[in-house]
Amino acid sequence: MTDRTAEITRNTAETKITVRVNLDGTGQAKLATGIGFFDHMLDQIARHGLIDLDIQAQGDLHIDGHHTVEDVGITLGQAVYKAVGDKKGIRRYGHAYVPLDEALSRVVIDFSGRPGLVMNVPFKSGMIGTFDSQLAHEFFQGFANHAFVTMHIDNLRGENAHHQCETVFKAFARALRFALELDPRSAGTIPSTKGSL
């Protein structure tokens, strides 16, 4: 099996971002986005997805976190897309439910080759620390568009915005991990009747 790793750098007038991923890692994370809560959420992806992540981002935080969060989603999506390669032998589909106290979220993902996001997360607060909760959607939209995946994200219940967001990111990590796992029963084959994804 070839290494499923990638490094992507994205430089714009608004952000400078480098993302390194190892899809077959151990959950190690080196994160610096300038947004503490966002780093905490990215750490969930590494830890619960068993993906090694190195994300270094400098953005126009003097304006707000929008460009940084969205562009990290875009760059991470590009890195995962590159690392997964031709998708031979992967499970393709993944889903997970994750609770945290009163909150419960579900994420379903398909490495379909078709970008799409349906997200229903009624956050109970607009801000989580210095993180604008609306930016969770921007992150996942950027990821879906550039990893070429279809995702359905639902917060089924929750009263605390921190808990809602954390269950979403943890469920995303677990669904991602399952979808990207190599299935020994379909080794070397592409999981599609079309023969390509």
N, C-alpha and C positions, 0 to 999 in steps of 0.2 A: 504494500500500500504506500502510495506517495504521501508525503507530508501535506496535510491540509492546513497550510498556513498562508498568510497574505499580509502585505503592508501597503497601505494606501495613504497618500498625502493629498490634502485638498487645501489650496490657498486661494482665498478671495479677498476682496477689499474689506470684508467684514470679519472673517475668521481665518485662522491658520491651524489646521488639524492634521495630526498623524495618528493612524490607527493600525495596530498590529494585532493579528488574531492567530490563535492556534486552536482549531476546532476539536482537537484531540488532547487538550491540555488537562490540567488538574484544578482549574479554578483560580489561578493566580491572577492578580489584578494590579496594575500600576496606572493610576487615574489622576488626572489633573485638568479639570475643566474650568475651575474658578467658581463653580457652583456646588457647594457642599452637599446638598441633598441629592443633586443629580449624580455626583460621584458615588454616593451611597446606593443609588438605584443601579448604576452601571456595575457596581460591585456585586449586586445580586445576580446580574446576568452571568458574570464570570463564575461566581461561587456555585450557583444552582444549575448553571448550564454546563459546568465543567469545561469552560472555554477560557484559555489564557487570553487576557485582554491588556493591551497597553494603549491607552488613549491620552494623548497630550493635545490640549486645545487652548488657543488664545483667541478670545473673541471680544467683540465690542460690548463688554458688560457694563460700560458706563451708560449705554442706552438701555438695554435690558438683556435677558438671557435668551431671547428668541432665536437669534441667528446661531448662537453657539449650540443650543440644544438641537435645533433642526439639522444643522450641518454635521453634528456628531452622528445623528441618525442616518444621514445620507452616506457618510464616510464608512460607518460601521456596516451598513448594507452593502456597499461596494466591496468591502473587505471580505465579508462572509460569502458574497457571490463568487468572488475570485477564488477563495479558499476551497469552496465545495466542489469546484471543477465541473465535470460532466454529470455529476449526480449518480453515477453508477453505484449500485449497492446500498444507497441510503434508504431509510424507511419512508422518506418524503413527507408523510403526515405526522403531526405531533399535537397532543393536547394535554392540558393540565388544569386542575383545580387547585388553588392554594388559599388556605384560610390564614388569617391573622386576627386573633381575638374575634371581634364582631364582624369583620370584613371577610368577604369571599369573592374571589375572581376566577374567571375561566378564560384561557387563551387557546385558540385552535389555529394551527399554522399548516400551510401546504406549500412546499417548494415547487410550485406549479409552473414557474416561468412567466406567470401573469401577475403583475402587481395589483393588489387590492387590499383595502382596509375598511372594515366595519368596526367601529369602536363605540361602545356605550358605557361610559363611566361618568355617572353624575356626581362629580366631586362635591363634597360638603363644604369645602373652603377654596377660595381662589388662590391662596398662597400657602405653601408648605415650606416654612423657613423663608429663604429668599427665592424659592422655586415657584414659578407661576404654574399652577396645576394644568392650565390649558396647553402648556408646552409638552405634556406627555403625548398628546395627540400628534403634535408636530414631529416629535421624535419617531414615533411608530410609523407615521406616514412616510417620512424620509427613509426609514429602514425598508418598509415594504416596497416602495418605489424602486429602490436601488439593489435590493437583494432579489427582486422579482419573485416575491412571495405573496400569497393571499393569507390574510389574517383576520380573525374575528376575536375581538377583545371585549369582554363583558365583566363589569363589576356587578355581581348579583346582589350583594348587600354590603352595607358599611356606613358607619356614622363618623368615622375619623378619617380625614383626607390622607394623612400619613399612611394609615393602615390600608386604605383603598389603593393608593399608588403603589405601595410596597407589594401588595398581593398581585397586582397587575404585572409588575416587573419580575417577580418570582415565578409566576405562572408562565410568562413569556419565556423565561430562561429554561424552565422544565420542558415546555413544549418544543422549544428550539433544540434542546439536547436530544429529545426522543426522535424528532424528525431527521436530525443529522446523523444519528447512529447508523452504523453499518449493519445491515441485516444479513446474517450468514446464509440465510435461505435464498437470498436473491443476489448473491455476490456477483459482481461484474455485469449486472443487468440494470437497465434504466426502468424505474417503476412507473411506467406509462404504456398504455396500449399503442400510443403514437410512436414509441421508440425514441422519443426525445423530450426533454423538458427545458 
